[in-house]
Amino acid sequence: MRTSLKLLCGLFLLPSLSAHADTAARYLHLRAVHHCTSLTLAQVCANPQGYNSKVLEITGTVTGEAGGASSPMLVLNLDAAEATPLLNSLTLQNITPSQMAGLNPINNPRVRVLLQAVYTADSNLPDWKTLSIALDSQVTSLQQIRAARSLQQNRARALRQERARQSARGGFVRPPLSGDAMAQMAYYSQYLDSRLQTIFAPYYSFIAHENPKLSPAQAGKITYYLLSFSEQYQVDPRLVVAMIIAESDFDPNSTSSTGAAGLGQLMPDTGKELGLSNPYSIEQNLQGSIYYLHTRLNMYSSPANNSTFEQIRLAMAAYNAGAGAVKKYGGVPPFHETRAYVRKVISIYKKLLQ
C-alpha cells in the first residue's frame, strides 16, 4: 500500500461546528427565516416605532456578563462599523442557557447576534429581544462550507447539462480515453474548484496504481466523482479511498456472492433506497456509497467530518453489517467478516493519514 496521499492530510478536515451558543446552523436558519438584510442599528434607533418587531444582525465582542443564572445578560461591545454616536455597546437580555454555553466573557469572543426591535412609547430607543447568538467564527466557517458545496453542485449540474446537450447532438464528448493524470485533469478541471484541481493528480495516480486494469478514462472518472461527492457530503476522501479498496479494490464491475455491486458494494435494496438505476455506474455508485457512508458517520459523530477512530469503526461496521446490528451488540458486531472489514478499512485509512 503506497501512502502518497499523506500529503493531502488536513485538506478536507473542515472546522468543527461544535455547539457554542446557538449552533451556526440554527443561527443561519433563523437569519433566513427573519429575512435579515441590510437593516442597521442606526436606522432602527432613528425610527424605533417604524421598525418595531424588525430583526437585524449585529456583530461585536462579548466583554462581560451580568445577572444571575436564572436571568443572565451579556455585555456586547459593538463593532465600530455598527456603533452609533449614542450606542457603542449593548446589554443583551433574554439569554437562554443554551445561548450562554461556550460564551466565556473572559475570552472576549466575537459573536453575531439576531436582535428583534421592541418599540416602547416611553423611550427614545427600542428595547431588544435576543433571538439568537453564535460565535462569528463558527457561522463564517459554515457559510464557507455551504458556499463551497453550492459551487461544486453547480459545477456538477453544468457537467450533466453538457452531457445532455452533447447527447442531443448525437453523442456526449467523453473524457480522453488515453493520457496521464494531467490529460484527465485538463478535461475535468472546468468542473472542479481550485482546491480539488490541486489534488486531482495524486488521487488519480493512486487509484490507477491500485487497480492497473482501469482505463485512463475510468480512473479519471472515479477520481472526479470520488473527490466531488466527498466534498459535497463532507467526508474525508481518504476514508472513501480506504473503504473502496476494502469493498472492491476500485473495480467498478465488482459483484459479491450476496449481490453487492459496484465500487462501494451497495446491496440491491440499499441501491434502490438511494435511487440508483445502475449500481455499476461509476457516478451513481460513488454518489450513493459516499452519501450512505456520510449517513453512517452522522449516526455516531457530529459533524461527520470530525470523527474519532472509534466513531469511524462504528460507522464502517454499520456500513457493512447495518446500524441495527451495531445497536444490538453495542459496538462492532461479532461477525468475522464485519470485524475483518473494519480492521482493513481503519488500517488503510491510518496509512493514508501518515
TAQUITA-V296140 format. One record per run of one state. SS is the DSSP state (helix for helix, strand for strand, loop for the rest). FROM is the first residue (numbers start at 0). TO is the last residue. If there is no record, write none. Layout:
BEGIN
SS	FROM	TO
SS	FROM	TO
END
This chain:
BEGIN
loop	0	2
helix	3	7
loop	8	19
strand	20	20
loop	21	22
helix	23	32
loop	33	39
helix	40	45
loop	46	53
strand	54	65
loop	66	71
strand	72	77
loop	78	82
strand	83	83
loop	84	85
strand	86	86
loop	87	87
strand	88	91
loop	92	95
helix	96	99
loop	100	103
helix	104	106
loop	107	108
strand	109	117
loop	118	125
strand	126	134
helix	135	167
loop	168	179
helix	180	190
loop	191	192
helix	193	209
loop	210	214
helix	215	231
loop	232	235
helix	236	246
loop	247	253
strand	254	254
loop	255	259
strand	260	260
loop	261	264
strand	265	265
loop	266	266
helix	267	272
loop	273	280
helix	281	299
loop	300	302
helix	303	305
loop	306	307
helix	308	320
loop	321	321
helix	322	328
loop	329	334
helix	335	352
loop	353	353
END
